[in-house]
Amino acid sequence: MSAAGRTMVQAGADEAVRTFSIKREDRIEASIEIVFETILEQMGPLNAKPDGVKMPMVLEAWPGGRWYRDLGKDNGHMWGHVQAIKAPELLEIYGPLFMSFPAISNLQYRLTADGGATILRFAHTAMGLIPEEVSANVSTGWDNMLGLIRSAAESK
């Protein structure tokens, strides 16, 4: 124990600091306004796990707004905060997201109108004490989310 009363502990081999970066670009056959609205819906009240189990979230769509799962009675999970929003072109969130360990993420949805369609550029970058199995499998969830955004936006 140090003189200040703190214990110093070094991270072990199983606690390596890891990073990952997932980037996707997709063309969605819907207007930029509809795609942006659909992102807010799918990340918020219509959120679901890749297995289809509903997992509604709250996304306060303003700078500093929270993105969290409300389980009622003051219980839930804080996923992040809105770092930047410029509707309908940008939504950026920072926070731990789904990770319940020392980690930080930056999540970006960048949209560009392309005629009557929209180019969606998605990026999720994270760093921290992220277990290897999480960094190896996280793209599955985002592939699902982006697929839901595409199908919902194109059906409107």
Backbone torsions as a table, in degrees:
resi	resn	phi	psi	omega
1	MET	NA	137.1	-179.8
2	SER	-78.6	172.3	-179.2
3	ALA	-62.3	-27.1	-179.1
4	ALA	-82.5	1.3	178.2
5	GLY	83.4	18.0	-179.6
6	ARG	-107.5	145.4	176.5
7	THR	-97.7	131.4	177.8
8	MET	-98.7	126.2	-179.9
9	VAL	-128.4	133.0	177.1
10	GLN	-92.1	144.5	176.7
11	ALA	-66.2	137.9	177.4
12	GLY	-83.6	176.8	-179.4
13	ALA	-59.0	-31.0	-179.9
14	ASP	-81.9	0.1	179.5
15	GLU	-117.9	43.8	-178.7
16	ALA	-70.6	142.1	172.7
17	VAL	-73.8	123.6	-178.7
18	ARG	-120.8	156.8	173.1
19	THR	-128.7	157.7	167.9
20	PHE	-150.5	157.4	179.0
21	SER	-142.9	123.8	177.7
22	ILE	-116.4	127.6	179.0
23	LYS	-130.9	135.5	177.5
24	ARG	-137.5	148.2	171.9
25	GLU	-133.6	133.4	-175.1
26	ASP	-144.7	146.8	173.4
27	ARG	-101.2	125.7	-179.5
28	ILE	-116.1	128.9	-177.2
29	GLU	-82.8	68.9	176.6
30	ALA	-159.2	158.9	-179.6
31	SER	-65.8	157.7	-179.8
32	ILE	-59.9	-36.7	179.7
33	GLU	-65.3	-42.8	179.4
34	ILE	-67.0	-41.2	179.6
35	VAL	-63.7	-43.5	179.6
36	PHE	-62.4	-46.7	177.8
37	GLU	-58.5	-40.5	-179.4
38	THR	-67.5	-38.1	175.8
39	ILE	-58.2	-47.8	179.9
40	LEU	-60.9	-40.0	179.0
41	GLU	-67.0	-46.9	-176.1
42	GLN	-69.8	-31.8	176.8
43	MET	-81.7	-18.2	-178.2
44	GLY	-102.9	-115.6	-170.4
45	PRO	-66.0	-22.4	-179.2
46	LEU	-96.8	7.6	-177.3
47	ASN	-58.1	141.6	178.0
48	ALA	-147.0	152.8	175.8
49	LYS	-74.2	162.6	178.9
50	PRO	-56.5	-25.7	179.1
51	ASP	-84.0	4.0	177.4
52	GLY	92.0	-7.3	178.8
53	VAL	-67.2	127.3	-179.9
54	LYS	-64.5	138.2	177.5
55	MET	-143.8	70.1	-176.4
56	PRO	-59.3	140.9	-179.7
57	MET	-125.0	166.9	172.8
58	VAL	-112.3	126.2	176.0
59	LEU	-124.2	108.6	178.1
60	GLU	-85.0	104.6	-169.2
61	ALA	-84.0	67.1	173.2
62	TRP	-153.7	159.8	-178.7
63	PRO	-55.8	127.5	-178.0
64	GLY	86.6	-7.3	179.8
65	GLY	-61.7	152.2	-177.9
66	ARG	-90.9	151.7	169.1
67	TRP	-123.2	110.7	-173.0
68	TYR	-149.8	164.1	175.2
69	ARG	-103.5	119.0	-179.5
70	ASP	-95.2	112.6	179.5
71	LEU	-96.4	3.9	180.0
72	GLY	84.5	160.7	178.1
73	LYS	52.1	40.6	178.6
74	ASP	63.6	26.5	175.6
75	ASN	-111.7	152.5	177.4
76	GLY	162.0	-166.7	-178.0
77	HIS	-134.3	126.2	175.4
78	MET	-86.5	120.8	-179.3
79	TRP	-98.4	-34.9	-178.8
80	GLY	175.0	-174.9	177.2
81	HIS	-128.9	150.2	175.5
82	VAL	-72.9	116.5	178.3
83	GLN	-85.5	-41.0	179.2
84	ALA	-150.0	143.0	174.9
85	ILE	-144.6	131.8	177.5
86	LYS	-143.2	80.4	-176.3
87	ALA	-63.2	135.8	0.8
88	PRO	-102.9	30.6	-171.9
89	GLU	-105.0	-22.9	-172.3
90	LEU	-150.4	135.6	167.0
91	LEU	-136.1	121.7	-179.3
92	GLU	-128.4	130.6	-177.4
93	ILE	-128.3	142.2	173.6
94	TYR	-125.7	151.6	177.8
95	GLY	149.1	-173.8	-178.6
96	PRO	-75.7	-18.6	-172.8
97	LEU	55.9	-127.6	-175.2
98	PHE	-82.7	0.1	-172.4
99	MET	-90.5	120.2	178.8
100	SER	-100.2	53.9	176.3
101	PHE	-156.3	169.8	-175.6
102	PRO	-62.7	100.0	-179.2
103	ALA	-157.4	155.6	176.5
104	ILE	-135.2	143.0	-178.9
105	SER	-127.8	155.4	168.3
106	ASN	-126.6	126.1	-176.5
107	LEU	-121.3	128.2	-178.4
108	GLN	-131.6	133.2	167.6
109	TYR	-116.3	115.7	177.4
110	ARG	-115.8	126.3	-176.4
111	LEU	-118.2	140.6	176.9
112	THR	-133.4	129.4	176.4
113	ALA	-68.9	139.9	179.0
114	ASP	-140.1	83.8	-172.5
115	GLY	67.5	-128.7	177.2
116	GLY	-88.5	1.3	-178.8
117	ALA	-107.4	-179.8	-179.7
118	THR	-136.4	135.1	171.0
119	ILE	-93.8	120.6	179.0
120	LEU	-106.4	120.6	173.9
121	ARG	-108.9	120.8	-176.8
122	PHE	-116.2	140.2	175.3
123	ALA	-145.7	136.1	171.9
124	HIS	-130.3	116.0	178.8
125	THR	-120.0	135.2	-178.2
126	ALA	-142.6	157.0	173.8
127	MET	-150.4	151.6	177.9
128	GLY	149.4	-164.4	177.7
129	LEU	-83.3	70.3	-174.0
130	ILE	-95.1	120.4	177.6
131	PRO	-58.6	144.1	-176.6
132	GLU	-55.4	-39.9	-178.1
133	GLU	-66.1	-27.3	176.9
134	VAL	-72.0	-50.5	-178.9
135	SER	-64.1	-27.8	-179.6
136	ALA	-77.7	-23.4	-172.4
137	ASN	-117.3	-0.8	-173.4
138	VAL	-65.9	-27.0	-177.7
139	SER	-65.3	-23.9	178.8
140	THR	-60.4	-44.6	179.3
141	GLY	-63.9	-41.4	-179.8
142	TRP	-71.3	-35.4	175.3
143	ASP	-59.4	-41.8	178.1
144	ASN	-63.4	-49.2	-178.6
145	MET	-59.4	-46.1	-178.9
146	LEU	-66.0	-34.3	175.6
147	GLY	-65.2	-40.9	177.5
148	LEU	-65.4	-40.4	178.2
149	ILE	-61.7	-47.1	-179.3
150	ARG	-59.6	-53.1	-175.2
151	SER	-65.6	-39.6	179.1
152	ALA	-66.9	-43.5	-179.6
153	ALA	-66.4	-41.7	-178.0
154	GLU	-72.3	-18.4	178.8
155	SER	-90.5	-6.1	-179.9
156	LYS	-81.5	NA	NA
